[in-house]
Every structure is written in structure tokens, then in C-alpha cells.
Amino acid sequence: MKKLLLFTALASFSFASAQVTTNAGTFNKPAEGDTAFEMQFMPNLDGAAMFADAGATVTMRKFESATKAVRWSASLDVNGSDVEDSDAVWNLGLGYGIENHFSGSERLSTFWGYGANVGIGSGEASTDADGNAVDAETSFGLGAGVFLGADYYIMPKVYVGVEMGYGLSISSGSDLMTYGLSGGVNGMMRVGFRL
């Protein structure tokens, strides 16, 4: 009976391993000319609600070589309310960055890079001292920073990833300019695929 269980376990392992092998090999890492698309997905590890969303962000990566990629990103976040005299809050962002990939392993692709982004958005409408509604102010922001990340291929051309970074941001509204230098881990994981 023990031999039968051992044989079944070995056969199951061999069958499961064979499922990830393709005619072109197993988990080929990106090479020159490859294009990848990715988006953020749950779970949210920032400590907010488990299935909270940080807005719709889509990233495209174009590999110039096996060790260098250029990436473009776009994000859109819109929140509305049924409260009377309340405007919808929206934010639009565009980003550009360069990734430098390390050798890693067959399934794990590690990288570091730098990038910049620009954003525009509206704040929530508020009330003045007399209780009259005040229109939402439009804000404009710039940011630049460095990042470190890793992608793990769960299938030959599909990966999940995490990233952390450190950056400088400057934001201005009608009457106020703010700036900050901060870092951290993006709690939303990413899923992506290569064409």
C-alpha cells in the first residue's frame, strides 16, 4: 500500500510539472523586443480594506534587451457621491520609467529603475465659513523616484510582481504648494503578461 501511495505521489508530481513545460522551453525570461502589459490586483496589503482598489493603473513595458526595459503607465481614479452639491473627485496620472533587470533565475526576474510621473486631479468640494459650497480645486503634481521590484512567473508568459520605491513629489493647487520625500511598498500586487 505504501509503494502504491508513493508511486501515485511521484506520478502526480511529474504530471503537474509537465503542465508548465512548452515546446519553446519553460519559463523564458523577457528578451529584446518583448512587450508586457500589467495591472494592479488584489489583495491589498496596505492595511486598508482587503479588496480596496487604488484606481485603475495599466503599465506597458517594452524590453530593449534582456537587461533593460522602458515602461509607460497610465492611471485613472474617479470617485463620486450622492451628496448634494458634491462634485466627483478624479485623478489622472501618466508615468515613464527605465528598468534595469538582473540575471535572477528562470522564474524570478528582479530589477531596479527610476522614473517620473505627472498627475492632474480635482479635490473634493468643501464649504466656506457661511456654509456655501466651494468648487473643488484642480491640482497638478510631479514626481520622480527610484524603485526596486521583482516579477515571479507563474506560467511561461504570466507573472505576478511587487515593487517598492523612494521618491520626491511636488503638488500644487490654487493657493497651496506641497512637496514630500517618501518611500514604501506598493501594497497592491501586480499581474502581467508578455505578448
N, C-alpha and C positions, 0 to 999 in steps of 0.2 A: 504494500500500500504506500509506504514512504517513497519507494522508487517511482511509482506512478505519479505521486504529487510533485516530486522533483522534476520529472520529465515534463509534466504539464506546465510547471512554472517556467522552465527553460524554454519550452516551445512558445509560451505566451510572450516572454521577453523578446525572443527572436522575431516573432511576428510583429510585435509593437515597434521594434527597432527598424524593421524593414519598411514600415509605413512612411518613414520620413526620408527615405532614400529616393532620389530621382535619377533619371538617365544621365543628367548633367552633373551628378555628384550630390553631395548632401548640402550642407549649409554654406553655399558660396557667399563670401563677403562682397560688398559693393566694389565695382571696378569702374574704370574710366567710361563715361558715357551713361552710366546708370542714373535713373531718376527715381526718387522715392517721395511718397506723399504720406503725411501723418496728421493725426488729430489727437486731442486730449480725450481721455475717457475716465470713467470711474474705476476704482474707488477714490474718493477724495481723502487724502491723508493730511490735509491742513488742519484738522481738528474741527472743521465745520460739519454741517450735516453730511452723512456718509455719501449721499448721492447728489450733493450740490454740484453745480456746473459753474465753471469760471468763464463762461462765454464761449462762443464758437470760434475756435482757433484752428486754422489749417496751415500746414507748413509744407513747402516743396523743397527738396534737396536735390541738387544736381552735382554728381561726382565728376570732378575734373580729372581725378586719378584715384587710385585705391587709397590714398592717404589725404586727399583734400576734397572738400565739398563746399559749395556755396548754397546758402539757404535763404529763402524768402518766406515770410509769414504774413498772414492777414487775420485779424480778429474783429469780431462784431459782437457787442453785448447790448441788448435792449431790454429795459425793464419798464413796465407801465403800471398804472394804478387807477382804480376806480374812484379815488378821492376827488371831489370836486375841485377845480382849479389846480389840479396837479398835472404837470407835464411828464411825458415819458422821459426816462433817463437813458441816454445812449452813449456808447463809446466805440470808436473805430480806431484800429491800430495797424500799422504796417511796419515790418521789420526786415532787416538784411543782416546776414552774418557769414562768417567763414569758419569752417570746421576743419581741424587737423586730426586725422584718425591715427591711432596707434595700431600695432600689429594685432593685439588682442588674441583671440582664439577663433576656432571655426564658428562658434555660435555667438560669441561675445565681441561686440565692436565698441571700443572705448575711444573717446575723443575729447579734445578741448577746443575752445574757439573764442571768438569775440564778435560782437555785433552792435547794431544800433537800431533804434526804433523811433517812430514818430506817432503821436496819437492826438486825436481831437475828440471832444465829447461835450456833453451837457450835464450840468449838475441838477439837483432837484430844485424845483420851485419852492420858495420859502415865503414867509410873511414878514412884513415890516412891523414896527412898534405899534401901528394903528390897526394891525390885523389884516391889512390889504395884501393880496397876493403879489409877489415879486417874481418876475420872469426868471427862469433858470439861466445861469451864466454859461457861456461856452468857454471851455478850457482847451489849452493847447499844451502838449508835452513833448519833450525829447528825452531820450535815454541812451546810454551806452554802457557796455559791460563785458565781462569775461564769464565763461561758463565751462563746466566740466560735466560730461554725460556718458551714458552707456546705453547701448541697444542690445537686447538679447533676442536672437532669432528663435521663435517658437516653431516656425515652419521655414522651408528654404528661402522664401522671399517675404516673410511676415515677421515683424519684430514688435516687442514692447520696450519702452525705454523710460528712463528717469534722467533728470538734469538738475544741477544746482549752479548758482552763479553769484556774482557780485557786481553791482553796477551803480552808476550815478544817474539820477533823474532830475529833470527840471520841468516844472509845470507852471503855467501862468493862466490866470483868469482875467476878468475885467479890472479888478483892483488889487490883485494879490499875486505874488510870485513865490513859489516854494521850491525847495530843492532837497535832495536826500541822497545819502550814500548808504547802501544796504545790500545785504546778500541773503541767501537762503535757498531752500529746496522747493521746487515747484511740486506741490503735493498731488497734483493731478498726473497720473501716469499717461504715457503716450502709446498709441498703437500706430504702426505704419506698414507700408508695403512698397516693394520695388517693382517697377514695370519690367 
